[in-house]
Amino acid sequence: MLFSPLQVGPWRLKNRIVHASMSLRYGASQGMHPGYHQYYLNRARGGSALIITDPVGFLPTHGPERVCAWNDSMADDLCRFAQAIRDQDCHLLAQIQDNGRARRVPGRVSGLRGASALPDDLFYAMPEELTPAELEAFVEAAADAARRLQRCGYTGVELSAGHGHLFHQFLSPHTNLREDGYGATLAGRSRLLEEVCQAIRQTCGKGFMLAVKLPGDDGLRDGVTPPLAAQIARHLVAQVPVDLLSYTQGTHHHTLEMHLPDDSYPRQPFMSLIRRLKAETPAVPVMALGRITDPAEAEGILARGDAELVALGRALVTDPAWPLKAQRGMARSIRYCVSCNSCWGTIIQGLPIACDNNPRVAHPHELDADLPAAAAPKRIAVVGAGISGLEAAMTAAQRGHQVTLWGHGAMPGGKAQLQSRLPISESLSSIADYQYMQLQRLGVDLRLGQRASAQDVLAIQPQAVVLATGATMVWPQALPTRLRDEGWVQDLREVVVDLLKRPGAQAGVAVLYDLDQTAGTYAAAELLKDKFEQVVILCGRESVAQDVPLVVRQRIQRRCAERGIEILTQVEPVWTDLMEDEGSLAYRSIFGGALRYIDQVVLITYATPRKPDVDLWAPLRDSGGPVYRIGDCLLARDPMAATAEGHAIGMRL
Ligand SMILES: Cc1cc2nc3c(=O)[nH]c(=O)nc-3n(C[C@H](O)[C@H](O)[C@H](O)COP(=O)(O)O)c2cc1C
């Protein structure tokens, strides 16, 4: 069914695959950014039937971050863009969305408007209540932008009424305390959304598609709960003829993570809710949304009649050719989304969207199975079969180089593969799975299970060497180094390797000293919780997981709370005889003060920043040929840096 066409009103969609709206953050201060155009063009070429763009600017306050639809200044760009997408037999919707009071910057932001004068639940930004006159202008501006987009050749618009943004702020009793006609009752709270829908209908007519993304469950008891979501959907559809509906979860609160479900959620986690909500508005086609990553899952959703369309967000960031590959029976060669939410992390930092498992996002050659050939094929040695070395070897081989790759583990994937064996991390394995499959297809000389020496590398007479040999955690300075040799305190990775082999659980407390703050450390904490009665994280900073995107941090904090993993912040361990004599580990605030104790400690492990493993660097460099360091072997960072650098060197060679 995934490739059967669907008639939605007057529009024929060639298949059932929709690109969900995602902010890309290319910026538009110089007009439409070439990366923006290329990103969507690649997804249209990749076979999606309908693309919903990121939010366009329909008010001057939306600024140069967004593609401008509030006046004609970018109309030529918009027309060219819409034509390019239409040329691929793909329909195009622009998203209409306003953040209202929701901001992700600390401190007090001025000039914000919201449904009520209530602070944002994440960053406490304080809005002023929108007046009826401002609301009228808002409605007019949205309709005016829709008319402009229609003239430029867009099929329609999607109103985003979820995610804790302005429409959601009006819909939810948690954020809307108004007593005028825009609050107080369900009809009042829905009025702004309905007025915008109606104004667009009146201005653009029935030949302009109108999709609405509604909150399905924002995770707050006094917010939009599933029963309230059902009432809102019924009410909306009774007031305005909507062409398409979808549902999103979470809101701008501690439940924000729900909008980007990761491995801590089941696959397609919200399908039963979507099915129930769809039954409330049987006449309107529904797009299923939320962690749909695999064509077989998508097919199942359609076959069961749970939705008419499947909307893919992150899955299409990772592989724009997902639809084409699915259609050609090549699902195995899809690069799968690993639900790590790094893409969201990049855009929240104001950077263009990027992906751990797709270093080529928005590149002109993003869809190509093999990359432009190298001018002169060379013999290349890659040492290290982590995801950085694998990406380098794959990219170089795709360009026609003759590549030999060494990896000391029997399996490719390095530390990412180890992490994928931890709780709630399984998806991560597909980065290396894909790379490995490609290396086999490309005939790369794979020497796994071999720790390469400089002589081994030089024996193949390489014309260039790429070192991707990873990094090792540094010893935590708060503890005497003798504890390592005496076995009292161990590297978390070594502990994990050992625990994965050990069945069952044991009594006592495992203490994890966290100076790392990345996701793998907390996945390991969950493994510790599977294996020990209690786990305590001693954290050097103000909170755990500060080096991961907010949504990932929320998930980590939720899991620790749910699983009873205790977190002590801004503390450090202090070694005393009591630990050696009685198993009581002392710790104290990093600012000083009295010692406190954790009793019945049976394991102490640490996660710290890592230093590059560069043993081969000097001997190979001295041998004369070019030697490059990439990934953690250059500077230990995250998987995104690893694949990006692997790709970059593969292109440079
Ligand atoms: C990087 C990123 C940016 C997003 N930006 C928006 C946005 O601007 N508007 C919106 O309605 N949803 C946005 N979303 C949410 C997606 O539309 C979608 O609801 C979510 O990613 C879940 O779908 P998925 O599991 O297929 O990724 C964004 C998601 C991501 C990953």
The ligand as a MOL file (V3000), in Angstrom:
LIG
                    3D

  0  0  0     0  0            999 V3000
M  V30 BEGIN CTAB
M  V30 COUNTS 31 33 0 0 0
M  V30 BEGIN ATOM
M  V30 1 C 15.2820 18.5300 13.7980 0
M  V30 2 C 13.7870 18.5520 13.9610 0
M  V30 3 C 13.1060 19.7430 13.8040 0
M  V30 4 C 11.7160 19.7690 13.9100 0
M  V30 5 N 11.0520 20.9440 13.6700 0
M  V30 6 C 9.6940 20.9350 13.6110 0
M  V30 7 C 8.9810 22.0970 13.2380 0
M  V30 8 O 9.5640 23.1410 12.9460 0
M  V30 9 N 7.6360 22.0280 13.1960 0
M  V30 10 C 6.9640 20.8770 13.5070 0
M  V30 11 O 5.7320 20.8460 13.4490 0
M  V30 12 N 7.6150 19.7690 13.8670 0
M  V30 13 C 8.9570 19.7620 13.9110 0
M  V30 14 N 9.6240 18.6230 14.2480 0
M  V30 15 C 8.8680 17.4150 14.6160 0
M  V30 16 C 8.6280 16.5120 13.4060 0
M  V30 17 O 7.7350 17.0780 12.5000 0
M  V30 18 C 8.0260 15.1810 13.8670 0
M  V30 19 O 6.8210 15.4610 14.5260 0
M  V30 20 C 8.9690 14.4100 14.8010 0
M  V30 21 O 10.2780 14.4350 14.2960 0
M  V30 22 C 8.5230 12.9500 14.9790 0
M  V30 23 O 8.5990 12.2880 13.7640 0
M  V30 24 P 9.8060 11.2490 13.4390 0
M  V30 25 O 9.8100 10.2620 14.5450 0
M  V30 26 O 9.4310 10.6490 12.1170 0
M  V30 27 O 11.0490 12.0360 13.3920 0
M  V30 28 C 11.0090 18.5900 14.1940 0
M  V30 29 C 11.7200 17.4010 14.3680 0
M  V30 30 C 13.0920 17.3710 14.2350 0
M  V30 31 C 13.8250 16.0700 14.3730 0
M  V30 END ATOM
M  V30 BEGIN BOND
M  V30 1 1 1 2
M  V30 2 1 2 3
M  V30 3 2 2 30
M  V30 4 2 3 4
M  V30 5 1 4 5
M  V30 6 1 4 28
M  V30 7 2 5 6
M  V30 8 1 6 7
M  V30 9 1 6 13
M  V30 10 2 7 8
M  V30 11 1 7 9
M  V30 12 1 9 10
M  V30 13 2 10 11
M  V30 14 1 10 12
M  V30 15 2 12 13
M  V30 16 1 13 14
M  V30 17 1 14 15
M  V30 18 1 14 28
M  V30 19 1 15 16
M  V30 20 1 16 17
M  V30 21 1 16 18
M  V30 22 1 18 19
M  V30 23 1 18 20
M  V30 24 1 20 21
M  V30 25 1 20 22
M  V30 26 1 22 23
M  V30 27 1 23 24
M  V30 28 2 24 25
M  V30 29 1 24 26
M  V30 30 1 24 27
M  V30 31 2 28 29
M  V30 32 1 29 30
M  V30 33 1 30 31
M  V30 END BOND
M  V30 END CTAB
M  END
